[in-house]
């Protein structure tokens, strides 16, 4: 008998929230004033008009789409794409090597061709890079 009473009490507690929801819906349908209605979170987000992006934001968006297109053309993925996008968005030219890098490459090749090692290689590289 005690088990039956406990089961009935549990069912009543479980059904109470369902009755409360139906009652709240019924009150809104009967014509509750608009001020008393709770606003839906989705409606709050939809109310404010979207602000137009500033000129700087538009420029950044254009740069982002251009850089993204270039990275797509080069079929870049992973870390290489991240590095490219970062330098591209900063306005740096990732594809063009600097004059110093080019000079280093040519001097290094010449030192390799001459088979220089140790101090001789250091002296040659120093004089070659100075120009």
C-alpha positions in Angstrom: 0.0 0.0 0.0 2.9 2.4 0.8 4.4 1.6 -2.6 1.2 2.5 -4.4 1.0 5.9 -2.5 4.7 6.6 -3.3 4.1 5.8 -7.0 1.0 8.1 -7.2 3.0 10.9 -5.6 5.8 10.5 -8.0 3.4 10.6 -11.0 1.8 13.8 -9.7 5.2 15.5 -9.2 6.2 14.5 -12.7 3.0 15.7 -14.3 3.0 19.1 -12.4 5.4 20.9 -14.8 3.4 19.8 -17.9 0.2 21.3 -16.4 2.0 24.5 -15.5 3.2 24.9 -19.2 -0.2 24.3 -20.6 -1.7 26.9 -18.2 0.9 29.5 -19.2 0.2 28.9 -22.9 -3.5 29.2 -22.3 -3.0 32.6 -20.6 -1.0 34.0 -23.5 -3.7 32.9 -26.0 -6.5 34.5 -24.0 -5.0 37.9 -24.5 -2.4 38.6 -21.9 -0.9 42.1 -22.4 2.2 42.3 -24.6 4.2 43.9 -21.7 3.7 40.8 -19.6 4.7 38.3 -22.3 8.2 37.0 -22.0 10.2 37.8 -25.1 11.7 34.9 -27.0 15.6 35.1 -27.1 15.5 34.6 -30.9 13.2 37.7 -31.3 15.6 39.8 -29.2 18.5 38.9 -31.6 16.4 39.7 -34.7 15.2 43.2 -33.4 18.4 45.2 -33.7 19.3 46.2 -37.2 22.7 45.0 -38.4 25.3 47.8 -38.5 27.1 48.4 -41.7 30.8 47.6 -41.6 33.2 50.5 -41.4 35.5 51.3 -44.3 38.4 49.6 -42.5 36.3 46.5 -41.9 35.2 46.4 -45.6 38.9 46.7 -46.6 39.9 43.9 -44.3 37.0 41.7 -45.6 38.1 42.3 -49.2 41.7 41.5 -48.3 40.5 38.3 -46.6 38.6 37.2 -49.6 41.5 38.0 -52.0 44.1 36.2 -49.8 41.7 33.2 -49.5 41.3 33.1 -53.2 45.1 33.2 -53.7 45.7 30.4 -51.2 43.0 28.4 -53.0 44.7 28.9 -56.3 48.0 27.7 -54.9 46.2 24.7 -53.3 47.7 25.5 -49.9 46.7 23.5 -46.8 47.6 23.3 -43.1 50.5 25.3 -41.7 51.6 26.6 -45.1 48.2 28.1 -45.7 48.1 29.6 -42.2 51.5 31.2 -42.7 50.5 32.5 -46.1 47.2 33.9 -44.9 48.9 35.6 -42.0 51.5 37.4 -44.1 48.9 38.2 -46.8 46.5 39.8 -44.4 49.3 41.9 -43.0 50.0 43.1 -46.5 53.3 41.4 -46.9 54.2 39.7 -50.2 54.9 36.1 -49.2 55.8 34.9 -52.8 58.5 37.5 -53.5 61.8 36.9 -51.7 63.7 39.8 -50.3 66.9 41.0 -51.9 68.9 39.7 -48.9 67.4 36.3 -49.2 68.3 36.1 -52.8 71.8 37.3 -52.1 72.1 34.6 -49.4 70.9 31.9 -51.7 73.4 32.8 -54.5 76.4 33.2 -52.1 75.6 29.9 -50.4 75.4 28.2 -53.8 78.8 29.7 -54.8 80.4 28.6 -51.6 79.1 25.1 -52.2 80.4 25.1 -55.7 83.8 26.1 -54.5 83.6 23.4 -51.8 84.6 25.9 -49.0 84.4 24.8 -45.4 85.1 26.3 -42.0 86.8 29.7 -41.7 87.2 30.0 -45.5 83.5 29.6 -46.0 82.7 32.1 -43.3 85.1 34.7 -44.8 83.7 34.1 -48.3 80.0 34.4 -47.2 80.8 37.5 -45.2 82.4 39.2 -48.2 79.8 38.0 -50.6 76.9 39.2 -48.5 78.5 42.6 -48.0 78.5 42.9 -51.6 
